[in-house]
Amino acid sequence: MEIERVGGHVRGVPVGAVFAVRKEVQKAKLHRDNQRGISWVSDEDGLQVGDAIVLHGGYEDDQDEWETIQYTGASPSKDRDPKTKKLLRSQSWTYLDNAALLRSYQRGYHIRVIRGYKGDARYSPSKADGYRYDGLYRITAARTATSKSPAPDGSEIQICQFDLERLPEDQQVQTDLERQIIDALDESAEQQEKFPRSRSVQVRRLVRDTAAVRRIKSLYEGECQLCGLRLEGPDGKPYSEGAHIRPLGKPHHGPDVEPNILCLCPNCHVRLDIGAVVVDHDWSVVMRAGLFGAGLRTKLLVKKGHRVHPEYLRYHRDYWSKRGVGSAS
Protein backbone atom coordinates (compact mmCIF):
# COMPACT_ATOMS: atom_id res chain seq x y z
CA MET A 1 0.00 0.00 0.00
CA GLU A 2 1.82 3.16 -1.18
CA ILE A 3 0.93 6.26 0.82
CA GLU A 4 1.64 9.91 0.16
CA ARG A 5 4.87 10.92 1.87
CA VAL A 6 4.12 12.91 4.99
CA GLY A 7 7.06 14.41 6.81
CA GLY A 8 6.36 13.96 10.50
CA HIS A 9 2.88 14.01 11.96
CA VAL A 10 -0.15 12.90 9.96
CA ARG A 11 -2.78 15.63 9.94
CA GLY A 12 -5.78 14.75 12.08
CA VAL A 13 -4.00 12.01 14.07
CA PRO A 14 -2.98 13.40 17.47
CA VAL A 15 -0.07 12.05 19.49
CA GLY A 16 -1.52 9.53 21.93
CA ALA A 17 -4.24 8.27 19.59
CA VAL A 18 -5.00 4.56 20.05
CA PHE A 19 -6.05 1.93 17.52
CA ALA A 20 -7.59 -1.45 18.29
CA VAL A 21 -5.77 -3.31 15.49
CA ARG A 22 -2.87 -2.73 13.10
CA LYS A 23 -5.27 -2.35 10.18
CA GLU A 24 -6.56 0.85 11.77
CA VAL A 25 -3.00 2.15 12.11
CA GLN A 26 -2.55 1.54 8.40
CA LYS A 27 -5.85 3.26 7.50
CA ALA A 28 -4.76 6.30 9.51
CA LYS A 29 -1.68 6.50 7.22
CA LEU A 30 0.69 6.22 10.16
CA HIS A 31 2.25 3.03 8.74
CA ARG A 32 2.17 1.41 5.29
CA ASP A 33 1.76 -2.19 6.50
CA ASN A 34 -0.36 -4.07 9.02
CA GLN A 35 2.34 -6.57 9.99
CA ARG A 36 5.87 -5.30 9.33
CA GLY A 37 7.77 -3.26 11.89
CA ILE A 38 9.34 -0.73 9.51
CA SER A 39 7.26 1.46 7.22
CA TRP A 40 8.71 3.23 4.19
CA VAL A 41 7.61 5.51 1.38
CA SER A 42 9.22 6.76 -1.82
CA ASP A 43 11.13 10.00 -1.48
CA GLU A 44 11.28 12.70 -4.15
CA ASP A 45 14.15 10.92 -5.91
CA GLY A 46 12.25 7.63 -6.02
CA LEU A 47 14.34 5.94 -3.32
CA GLN A 48 12.64 4.43 -0.27
CA VAL A 49 12.94 6.15 3.11
CA GLY A 50 11.59 4.98 6.46
CA ASP A 51 8.73 7.01 7.91
CA ALA A 52 7.50 4.91 10.87
CA ILE A 53 8.28 1.95 13.12
CA VAL A 54 6.20 -0.24 15.43
CA LEU A 55 7.46 -1.43 18.82
CA HIS A 56 5.54 -4.61 19.61
CA GLY A 57 7.97 -6.98 21.32
CA GLY A 58 9.33 -8.23 18.01
CA TYR A 59 13.05 -8.58 18.82
CA GLU A 60 14.86 -9.35 22.06
CA ASP A 61 17.56 -6.78 21.25
CA ASP A 62 15.08 -3.89 21.28
CA GLN A 63 15.34 -1.54 24.27
CA ASP A 64 12.64 1.01 25.03
CA GLU A 65 13.30 3.83 27.51
CA TRP A 66 10.55 6.13 26.16
CA GLU A 67 12.79 9.11 25.40
CA THR A 68 15.36 6.84 23.77
CA ILE A 69 14.89 3.62 21.80
CA GLN A 70 17.34 0.97 20.61
CA TYR A 71 15.60 -0.61 17.65
CA THR A 72 16.45 -3.77 15.72
CA GLY A 73 16.11 -3.75 11.94
CA ALA A 74 13.99 -6.16 9.93
CA SER A 75 14.47 -9.64 8.44
CA PRO A 76 12.41 -11.65 5.95
CA SER A 77 10.14 -14.22 7.62
CA LYS A 78 12.30 -17.12 6.41
CA ASP A 79 15.17 -15.78 8.55
CA ARG A 80 13.17 -16.11 11.78
CA ASP A 81 12.13 -19.17 13.75
CA PRO A 82 8.32 -19.47 13.34
CA LYS A 83 7.89 -20.57 16.98
CA THR A 84 10.37 -18.51 18.98
CA LYS A 85 10.55 -15.59 16.48
CA LYS A 86 14.32 -15.49 17.09
CA LEU A 87 16.69 -14.81 14.22
CA LEU A 88 18.22 -17.76 12.39
CA ARG A 89 20.82 -15.73 10.51
CA SER A 90 22.29 -12.22 10.34
CA GLN A 91 20.39 -9.22 9.03
CA SER A 92 21.41 -7.29 5.93
CA TRP A 93 21.61 -3.55 5.25
CA THR A 94 20.53 -4.26 1.68
CA TYR A 95 17.14 -5.57 2.86
CA LEU A 96 14.59 -2.94 1.76
CA ASP A 97 13.22 -2.03 5.20
CA ASN A 98 16.68 -1.62 6.77
CA ALA A 99 18.00 0.32 3.79
CA ALA A 100 15.00 2.67 3.92
CA LEU A 101 15.39 3.38 7.64
CA LEU A 102 19.14 3.91 7.20
CA ARG A 103 18.44 6.38 4.40
CA SER A 104 16.09 8.35 6.68
CA TYR A 105 18.93 8.55 9.21
CA GLN A 106 21.29 9.83 6.54
CA ARG A 107 18.76 12.40 5.30
CA GLY A 108 17.74 13.55 8.77
CA TYR A 109 14.07 12.53 8.48
CA HIS A 110 11.96 12.13 11.61
CA ILE A 111 10.24 8.81 12.34
CA ARG A 112 6.75 8.17 13.70
CA VAL A 113 6.76 5.66 16.56
CA ILE A 114 3.78 3.39 17.24
CA ARG A 115 3.79 1.18 20.34
CA GLY A 116 1.84 -2.07 20.52
CA TYR A 117 0.50 -3.87 23.59
CA LYS A 118 3.24 -6.54 23.47
CA GLY A 119 6.00 -4.00 23.98
CA ASP A 120 7.62 -2.85 27.23
CA ALA A 121 4.86 -2.77 29.86
CA ARG A 122 6.13 0.54 31.23
CA TYR A 123 5.18 2.39 28.05
CA SER A 124 2.88 0.17 26.00
CA PRO A 125 -0.90 0.50 25.74
CA SER A 126 -3.19 -2.18 27.13
CA LYS A 127 -4.33 -5.05 24.94
CA ALA A 128 -7.77 -3.46 24.80
CA ASP A 129 -6.28 -0.27 23.31
CA GLY A 130 -4.00 -2.22 20.98
CA TYR A 131 -1.66 0.33 19.43
CA ARG A 132 -0.80 3.95 20.22
CA TYR A 133 0.86 6.69 18.21
CA ASP A 134 3.58 8.18 20.42
CA GLY A 135 4.93 10.98 18.29
CA LEU A 136 8.12 11.80 16.43
CA TYR A 137 11.66 10.56 17.02
CA ARG A 138 14.97 11.31 15.32
CA ILE A 139 17.44 8.56 14.45
CA THR A 140 20.71 9.42 16.18
CA ALA A 141 22.84 6.41 15.17
CA ALA A 142 22.86 3.30 12.97
CA ARG A 143 25.33 0.42 13.30
CA THR A 144 25.91 -3.29 12.94
CA ALA A 145 25.68 -5.05 16.32
CA THR A 146 25.76 -8.59 17.70
CA SER A 147 22.45 -10.09 18.80
CA LYS A 148 22.02 -11.45 22.33
CA SER A 149 21.19 -14.92 20.98
CA PRO A 150 23.42 -16.89 18.59
CA ALA A 151 22.32 -18.74 15.49
CA PRO A 152 21.25 -22.41 15.79
CA ASP A 153 24.81 -23.47 14.92
CA GLY A 154 26.24 -21.29 17.71
CA SER A 155 27.65 -18.58 15.46
CA GLU A 156 27.08 -14.88 16.12
CA ILE A 157 24.15 -13.11 14.51
CA GLN A 158 24.76 -9.59 13.25
CA ILE A 159 21.82 -7.18 13.40
CA CYS A 160 21.05 -3.75 11.96
CA GLN A 161 20.59 -1.53 14.99
CA PHE A 162 19.22 2.02 15.27
CA ASP A 163 19.19 4.53 18.13
CA LEU A 164 16.24 6.92 18.28
CA GLU A 165 15.55 9.94 20.47
CA ARG A 166 12.15 11.54 21.08
CA LEU A 167 11.70 15.10 19.87
CA PRO A 168 10.98 17.78 22.50
CA GLU A 169 7.36 18.25 23.59
CA ASP A 170 6.96 21.53 21.69
CA GLN A 171 7.52 19.54 18.48
CA GLN A 172 4.90 16.94 19.44
CA VAL A 173 1.91 19.28 19.68
CA GLN A 174 -0.34 19.44 16.62
CA THR A 175 -3.64 21.20 17.28
CA ASP A 176 -4.15 24.96 16.98
CA LEU A 177 -5.14 25.16 20.67
CA GLU A 178 -1.97 23.41 21.81
CA ARG A 179 0.15 25.67 19.61
CA GLN A 180 -1.58 28.79 20.98
CA ILE A 181 -0.87 27.63 24.53
CA ILE A 182 2.79 26.97 23.77
CA ASP A 183 3.09 30.37 22.07
CA ALA A 184 1.43 32.05 25.05
CA LEU A 185 3.91 30.41 27.41
CA ASP A 186 6.85 31.55 25.27
CA GLU A 187 5.45 35.08 25.09
CA SER A 188 4.91 35.27 28.83
CA ALA A 189 8.50 34.23 29.45
CA GLU A 190 9.77 36.95 27.12
CA GLN A 191 7.64 39.64 28.76
CA GLN A 192 8.79 38.64 32.27
CA GLU A 193 5.31 38.73 33.79
CA LYS A 194 4.88 39.40 37.49
CA PHE A 195 3.76 35.83 38.17
CA PRO A 196 5.53 33.73 35.47
CA ARG A 197 5.73 30.57 37.61
CA SER A 198 1.97 30.49 38.25
CA ARG A 199 1.18 31.10 34.58
CA SER A 200 3.69 28.47 33.52
CA VAL A 201 2.11 25.82 35.73
CA GLN A 202 -1.38 26.63 34.41
CA VAL A 203 -0.26 26.42 30.80
CA ARG A 204 1.57 23.14 31.30
CA ARG A 205 -1.51 21.62 32.95
CA LEU A 206 -3.58 22.53 29.87
CA VAL A 207 -1.05 21.10 27.45
CA ARG A 208 -0.76 17.89 29.44
CA ASP A 209 -4.47 17.03 29.25
CA THR A 210 -3.48 14.66 26.48
CA ALA A 211 -5.22 11.71 24.86
CA ALA A 212 -3.73 9.34 27.46
CA VAL A 213 -4.89 11.57 30.33
CA ARG A 214 -8.38 11.86 28.86
CA ARG A 215 -8.67 8.07 28.56
CA ILE A 216 -7.74 7.53 32.22
CA LYS A 217 -10.12 10.26 33.42
CA SER A 218 -12.90 8.74 31.32
CA LEU A 219 -12.24 5.23 32.68
CA TYR A 220 -12.71 6.41 36.28
CA GLU A 221 -15.55 8.81 35.39
CA GLY A 222 -13.92 11.48 37.55
CA GLU A 223 -13.54 9.33 40.68
CA CYS A 224 -10.28 10.00 42.54
CA GLN A 225 -8.13 6.89 42.82
CA LEU A 226 -6.67 8.05 46.14
CA CYS A 227 -9.64 9.38 48.11
CA GLY A 228 -12.77 8.41 46.15
CA LEU A 229 -14.02 11.98 45.74
CA ARG A 230 -16.00 12.68 42.58
CA LEU A 231 -16.49 16.36 41.77
CA GLU A 232 -19.33 17.50 39.50
CA GLY A 233 -20.02 20.87 37.96
CA PRO A 234 -23.46 22.50 37.57
CA ASP A 235 -23.77 20.69 34.24
CA GLY A 236 -23.37 17.32 35.96
CA LYS A 237 -20.03 16.60 34.30
CA PRO A 238 -17.25 15.27 36.53
CA TYR A 239 -14.04 17.19 37.07
CA SER A 240 -10.78 15.42 37.74
CA GLU A 241 -7.11 15.80 36.87
CA GLY A 242 -4.59 13.49 35.26
CA ALA A 243 -1.56 13.20 37.53
CA HIS A 244 1.76 11.81 36.34
CA ILE A 245 3.34 9.60 39.00
CA ARG A 246 6.82 10.13 37.58
CA PRO A 247 6.62 13.77 36.47
CA LEU A 248 7.15 14.84 32.88
CA GLY A 249 10.17 16.85 31.82
CA LYS A 250 13.49 17.44 33.52
CA PRO A 251 14.80 16.15 35.86
CA HIS A 252 12.29 13.25 36.06
CA HIS A 253 11.70 12.43 32.38
CA GLY A 254 8.46 10.55 33.05
CA PRO A 255 6.44 9.40 30.01
CA ASP A 256 2.93 10.57 29.15
CA VAL A 257 1.46 7.05 29.07
CA GLU A 258 -1.41 5.36 30.90
CA PRO A 259 0.76 3.25 33.28
CA ASN A 260 2.22 6.53 34.60
CA ILE A 261 -1.08 8.41 35.03
CA LEU A 262 -3.61 8.52 37.87
CA CYS A 263 -7.08 10.07 37.90
CA LEU A 264 -7.12 12.35 40.96
CA CYS A 265 -9.14 15.16 42.47
CA PRO A 266 -7.29 18.52 42.61
CA ASN A 267 -6.37 18.08 46.29
CA CYS A 268 -4.91 14.60 45.83
CA HIS A 269 -3.07 15.77 42.73
CA VAL A 270 -1.27 18.33 44.88
CA ARG A 271 -0.68 15.74 47.62
CA LEU A 272 0.98 13.46 45.10
CA ASP A 273 3.05 16.28 43.57
CA ILE A 274 4.44 17.48 46.94
CA GLY A 275 5.06 14.02 48.36
CA ALA A 276 2.39 14.21 51.05
CA VAL A 277 1.17 10.79 49.91
CA VAL A 278 2.89 7.82 48.25
CA VAL A 279 1.70 4.37 47.14
CA ASP A 280 3.52 1.34 48.52
CA HIS A 281 4.50 -1.83 46.61
CA ASP A 282 1.26 -3.57 47.71
CA TRP A 283 -0.86 -0.61 46.49
CA SER A 284 -1.33 0.68 50.06
CA VAL A 285 -1.80 4.45 50.28
CA VAL A 286 0.74 5.91 52.72
CA MET A 287 0.25 9.37 54.26
CA ARG A 288 3.52 11.24 54.80
CA ALA A 289 1.84 14.38 56.18
CA GLY A 290 -1.29 15.17 58.15
CA LEU A 291 -4.57 15.46 56.28
CA PHE A 292 -7.40 17.52 57.72
CA GLY A 293 -10.99 17.24 56.60
CA ALA A 294 -10.45 14.49 54.06
CA GLY A 295 -9.62 10.81 54.23
CA LEU A 296 -7.78 8.53 51.86
CA ARG A 297 -8.40 4.99 50.68
CA THR A 298 -6.34 2.26 52.30
CA LYS A 299 -5.34 1.02 48.84
CA LEU A 300 -5.11 2.72 45.48
CA LEU A 301 -8.16 2.10 43.30
CA VAL A 302 -7.10 0.49 40.02
CA LYS A 303 -9.81 -0.44 37.54
CA LYS A 304 -9.60 -3.16 34.93
CA GLY A 305 -7.91 -1.84 31.83
CA HIS A 306 -5.55 0.48 33.73
CA ARG A 307 -2.07 -0.99 34.13
CA VAL A 308 -0.38 1.23 36.70
CA HIS A 309 3.27 0.19 36.48
CA PRO A 310 5.02 -0.40 39.84
CA GLU A 311 8.25 1.14 38.55
CA TYR A 312 6.68 4.61 38.51
CA LEU A 313 5.27 4.20 42.02
CA ARG A 314 8.72 3.06 43.19
CA TYR A 315 10.34 6.08 41.57
CA HIS A 316 7.87 8.38 43.33
CA ARG A 317 8.46 6.71 46.71
CA ASP A 318 12.23 6.75 46.36
CA TYR A 319 12.28 10.36 45.24
CA TRP A 320 10.23 11.62 48.17
CA SER A 321 11.86 9.37 50.75
CA LYS A 322 14.97 11.56 50.35
CA ARG A 323 13.07 14.84 50.67
CA GLY A 324 10.72 16.61 53.01
CA VAL A 325 7.08 17.05 52.08
CA GLY A 326 6.60 20.01 49.77
CA SER A 327 10.30 20.45 48.99
CA ALA A 328 11.27 21.61 45.52
CA SER A 329 10.68 18.97 42.84
DAZIBEL-V636688 format. One record per residue. N is the residue number from 1. RES is the residue in one letter. PHI is phi as a letter, one per 40 degrees, with the letter a starting at -180 (NA if undefined). PSI is psi as a letter, one per 30 degrees, with the letter a starting at -180 (* if undefined). BURIAL is + if it has 9 or more other ideal C-beta (glycine too) atoms within 8 Angstrom, else -. Layout:
n=<N,N>
res=<RES,RES>
phi=<PHI,PHI>
psi=<PSI,PSI>
burial=<BURIAL,BURIAL>
//
This chain:
n=<1,2,3,4,5,6,7,8,9,10,11,12,13,14,15,16,17,18,19,20,21,22,23,24,25,26,27,28,29,30,31,32,33,34,35,36,37,38,39,40,41,42,43,44,45,46,47,48,49,50,51,52,53,54,55,56,57,58,59,60,61,62,63,64,65,66,67,68,69,70,71,72,73,74,75,76,77,78,79,80,81,82,83,84,85,86,87,88,89,90,91,92,93,94,95,96,97,98,99,100,101,102,103,104,105,106,107,108,109,110,111,112,113,114,115,116,117,118,119,120,121,122,123,124,125,126,127,128,129,130,131,132,133,134,135,136,137,138,139,140,141,142,143,144,145,146,147,148,149,150,151,152,153,154,155,156,157,158,159,160,161,162,163,164,165,166,167,168,169,170,171,172,173,174,175,176,177,178,179,180,181,182,183,184,185,186,187,188,189,190,191,192,193,194,195,196,197,198,199,200,201,202,203,204,205,206,207,208,209,210,211,212,213,214,215,216,217,218,219,220,221,222,223,224,225,226,227,228,229,230,231,232,233,234,235,236,237,238,239,240,241,242,243,244,245,246,247,248,249,250,251,252,253,254,255,256,257,258,259,260,261,262,263,264,265,266,267,268,269,270,271,272,273,274,275,276,277,278,279,280,281,282,283,284,285,286,287,288,289,290,291,292,293,294,295,296,297,298,299,300,301,302,303,304,305,306,307,308,309,310,311,312,313,314,315,316,317,318,319,320,321,322,323,324,325,326,327,328,329>
res=<M,E,I,E,R,V,G,G,H,V,R,G,V,P,V,G,A,V,F,A,V,R,K,E,V,Q,K,A,K,L,H,R,D,N,Q,R,G,I,S,W,V,S,D,E,D,G,L,Q,V,G,D,A,I,V,L,H,G,G,Y,E,D,D,Q,D,E,W,E,T,I,Q,Y,T,G,A,S,P,S,K,D,R,D,P,K,T,K,K,L,L,R,S,Q,S,W,T,Y,L,D,N,A,A,L,L,R,S,Y,Q,R,G,Y,H,I,R,V,I,R,G,Y,K,G,D,A,R,Y,S,P,S,K,A,D,G,Y,R,Y,D,G,L,Y,R,I,T,A,A,R,T,A,T,S,K,S,P,A,P,D,G,S,E,I,Q,I,C,Q,F,D,L,E,R,L,P,E,D,Q,Q,V,Q,T,D,L,E,R,Q,I,I,D,A,L,D,E,S,A,E,Q,Q,E,K,F,P,R,S,R,S,V,Q,V,R,R,L,V,R,D,T,A,A,V,R,R,I,K,S,L,Y,E,G,E,C,Q,L,C,G,L,R,L,E,G,P,D,G,K,P,Y,S,E,G,A,H,I,R,P,L,G,K,P,H,H,G,P,D,V,E,P,N,I,L,C,L,C,P,N,C,H,V,R,L,D,I,G,A,V,V,V,D,H,D,W,S,V,V,M,R,A,G,L,F,G,A,G,L,R,T,K,L,L,V,K,K,G,H,R,V,H,P,E,Y,L,R,Y,H,R,D,Y,W,S,K,R,G,V,G,S,A,S>
phi=<NA,c,b,c,c,b,c,g,c,c,d,g,b,c,c,g,c,b,b,c,b,c,d,c,c,c,c,c,g,c,a,c,b,b,b,c,c,b,b,a,b,c,c,c,c,g,c,c,b,c,b,a,b,b,b,a,g,c,b,c,c,c,b,b,b,g,c,b,b,b,b,c,c,b,a,c,d,c,c,b,c,c,c,c,g,c,c,c,a,c,c,b,c,c,c,d,c,c,c,c,c,c,c,c,c,c,c,g,c,c,b,c,b,b,b,b,c,c,c,d,c,c,b,c,c,c,c,c,c,g,b,b,c,b,g,b,b,b,c,b,a,a,a,c,b,c,c,c,b,c,c,d,c,g,c,c,b,c,b,c,b,b,b,b,b,c,c,d,d,c,b,b,c,b,c,c,c,c,c,c,c,c,c,c,c,c,c,c,c,c,c,f,c,c,b,c,c,c,c,c,c,c,c,c,c,c,c,c,c,c,d,c,c,c,c,c,c,c,d,c,f,g,c,c,c,c,b,g,c,b,c,b,c,d,c,g,c,c,b,a,b,c,b,c,c,c,d,c,g,c,c,c,f,c,c,c,b,d,c,b,b,b,c,b,c,d,c,c,c,c,d,c,c,b,g,c,a,b,b,c,c,c,g,c,c,b,c,b,a,c,b,b,g,a,b,b,c,c,b,c,c,b,c,d,g,b,c,c,c,c,c,c,c,c,c,c,c,c,c,c,c,c,b,c,d,g,c,d,b>
psi=<j,k,l,k,k,j,j,b,l,k,k,f,j,l,k,f,k,l,k,e,l,e,e,e,e,e,e,f,g,f,k,f,l,g,e,l,e,k,k,l,l,k,a,f,g,f,l,k,k,k,f,l,l,k,j,h,g,e,k,f,f,k,k,j,g,d,f,k,k,j,k,k,a,l,k,l,e,f,g,k,k,f,e,f,g,l,k,f,l,l,l,k,f,f,k,e,e,e,e,e,e,e,e,e,e,e,f,g,k,l,k,k,k,k,k,l,f,g,a,k,f,f,f,l,l,l,e,e,e,d,k,k,j,g,a,k,l,k,k,f,l,k,l,k,l,k,l,e,k,l,l,f,g,f,l,k,k,k,l,j,k,k,k,l,k,k,l,l,e,f,g,f,k,e,l,e,e,e,e,e,e,e,e,e,e,e,e,e,e,e,f,h,l,e,i,e,e,e,e,e,e,e,e,e,e,e,e,f,i,a,e,e,e,e,e,e,e,e,e,f,h,f,k,k,f,e,f,f,k,j,k,k,l,f,g,f,k,k,k,l,k,j,k,k,e,j,l,l,a,k,g,e,h,k,l,i,l,e,f,g,k,k,j,l,l,e,e,f,e,e,e,e,e,g,g,f,k,l,k,l,f,g,g,k,k,k,k,f,l,k,k,k,g,k,l,l,l,e,k,k,k,j,l,k,f,j,i,k,k,f,e,e,e,e,e,e,e,e,e,f,f,g,l,l,k,g,l,k,*>
burial=<-,-,-,-,+,+,-,-,+,+,-,-,+,-,+,+,+,+,+,-,+,+,-,+,+,+,-,+,+,+,+,+,-,-,-,+,+,+,+,+,+,-,+,-,-,-,-,+,+,+,+,+,+,+,+,+,-,+,-,-,+,+,-,+,-,+,-,+,+,+,+,+,+,+,+,-,-,-,+,+,-,-,-,-,-,-,+,-,-,+,+,-,+,-,+,-,+,+,+,+,+,+,+,+,+,-,-,-,+,+,+,+,+,+,+,+,+,-,+,-,-,+,+,+,+,+,-,-,+,+,+,+,+,+,+,+,+,+,+,-,-,+,-,-,-,-,+,-,-,+,+,-,-,-,-,-,+,+,+,+,+,+,+,+,+,+,+,-,-,-,-,+,+,+,-,-,-,+,+,-,+,+,-,+,+,-,-,+,+,-,-,-,-,-,-,+,-,-,+,+,-,-,+,+,+,-,+,+,-,+,+,+,+,+,+,+,+,-,+,+,-,+,+,+,+,+,+,-,+,+,+,-,-,-,-,-,-,+,-,+,+,+,+,+,+,+,-,+,-,-,-,+,+,+,+,+,+,+,+,+,+,+,+,+,+,-,+,+,+,+,+,+,+,+,+,+,+,+,+,+,-,-,+,+,+,-,+,+,+,-,+,-,-,-,-,+,+,-,-,+,+,-,-,-,-,+,-,+,+,-,-,+,+,+,+,+,+,-,+,+,-,-,+,-,+,-,-,-,+>
//
